[in-house]
């Protein structure tokens, strides 16, 4: 999963908006078009039920 985060630091509320994409291409195309401060991230989820951090 790919996420583009847009931060509008100039608004009174300091809005943060996140957009999720299934493909990198989709995310990159949107990233180029967006205004303001932005962050491009790849989210990698790993789930291991044997991990001591796993919650039942």
VOBA-1610 file (N, C-alpha, C; in pm, whole numbers, padded with zeros to 5 digits, always signed):
BEGIN
Unk+00086-00117+00000Unk+00000+00000+00000Unk+00090+00123+00000Unk+00045+00224-00068Unk+00118+00351-00078Unk+00032+00462-00021Unk+00095+00554+00051Unk+00022+00664+00115Unk+00087+00796+00078Unk+00004+00893+00042Unk+00049+01030+00021Unk-00015+01113+00131Unk+00068+01179+00210Unk+00019+01264+00319Unk+00042+01409+00280Unk-00062+01489+00290Unk-00054+01632+00257Unk-00074+01712+00385Unk+00019+01803+00412Unk+00012+01885+00532Unk-00005+02030+00490Unk-00116+02090+00530Unk-00141+02231+00500Unk-00105+02311+00624Unk+00020+02348+00636Unk+00070+02418+00755Unk+00023+02562+00763Unk-00034+02612+00654Unk-00074+02753+00653Unk-00220+02774+00692Unk-00294+02668+00716Unk-00433+02683+00759Unk-00436+02694+00911Unk-00543+02744+00964Unk-00556+02757+01109Unk-00558+02622+01179Unk-00613+02522+01112Unk-00628+02390+01173Unk-00507+02300+01150Unk-00410+02344+01070Unk-00296+02259+01032Unk-00346+02124+00982Unk-00428+02127+00878Unk-00490+02006+00824Unk-00388+01905+00775Unk-00415+01779+00804Unk-00337+01667+00752Unk-00435+01575+00682Unk-00408+01546+00554Unk-00496+01460+00475Unk-00411+01345+00421Unk-00463+01223+00432Unk-00391+01105+00383Unk-00472+01037+00273Unk-00402+01001+00165Unk-00464+00929+00054Unk-00395+00794+00041Unk-00472+00686+00030Unk-00416+00552+00016Unk-00429+00504-00128Unk-00326+00434-00176Unk-00324+00381-00312Unk-00273+00239-00310Unk-00322+00159-00404Unk-00277+00020-00414Unk-00149+00007-00495Unk-00126+00099-00588Unk-00007+00090-00672Unk+00082+00213-00655Unk+00211+00192-00674Unk+00306+00302-00664Unk+00282+00404-00774Unk+00250+00357-00893Unk+00227+00447-01006Unk+00113+00544-00977Unk+00002+00491-00927Unk-00114+00573-00892Unk-00075+00679-00789Unk+00000+00637-00688Unk+00040+00728-00581Unk+00134+00836-00633Unk+00229+00799-00715Unk+00324+00898-00769Unk+00256+01001-00858Unk+00161+00957-00940Unk+00088+01050-01026Unk+00013+01153-00943Unk-00050+01108-00837Unk-00123+01200-00750Unk-00027+01291-00675Unk+00084+01236-00627Unk+00183+01312-00552Unk+00231+01433-00630Unk+00256+01415-00758Unk+00305+01524-00844Unk+00201+01635-00856Unk+00074+01600-00857Unk-00034+01697-00878Unk-00070+01776-00752Unk-00040+01723-00635Unk-00085+01786-00511Unk+00000+01907-00473Unk-00062+02001-00403Unk+00003+02123-00355Unk+00040+02105-00207Unk+00107+02205-00150Unk+00146+02210-00009Unk+00259+02111+00021Unk+00288+02094+00147Unk+00391+02001+00191Unk+00335+01860+00182Unk+00414+01767+00132Unk+00362+01632+00112Unk+00469+01528+00140Unk+00423+01410+00179Unk+00511+01298+00213Unk+00463+01177+00134Unk+00556+01105+00074Unk+00525+00986-00005Unk+00577+00865+00072Unk+00491+00768+00104Unk+00531+00656+00188Unk+00482+00523+00132Unk+00564+00421+00152Unk+00520+00284+00125Unk+00494+00219+00260Unk+00377+00159+00275Unk+00340+00092+00399Unk+00356-00058+00379Unk+00437-00118+00461Unk+00458-00262+00455Unk+00406-00322+00585Unk+00310-00410+00574Unk+00251-00473+00692Unk+00300-00617+00702Unk+00358-00648+00815Unk+00404-00785+00840Unk+00331-00836+00963Unk+00270-00950+00951Unk+00198-01007+01065Unk+00256-01144+01094Unk+00308-01160+01213Unk+00362-01288+01257Unk+00294-01324+01388Unk+00199-01419+01387Unk+00127-01454+01510Unk+00217-01512+01618Unk+00337-01559+01583Unk+00428-01614+01682Unk+00508-01505+01753Unk+00496-01383+01707Unk+00571-01272+01765Unk+00522-01243+01906Unk+00614-01210+01998Unk+00571-01174+02134Unk+00489-01046+02138Unk+00490-00968+02030Unk+00411-00845+02025Unk+00269-00869+01975Unk+00240-00990+01928Unk+00106-01020+01877Unk+00004-01012+01990Unk-00110-00950+01960Unk-00217-00934+02059Unk-00328-01033+02025Unk-00374-01104+02126Unk-00484-01200+02105Unk-00617-01136+02132
//
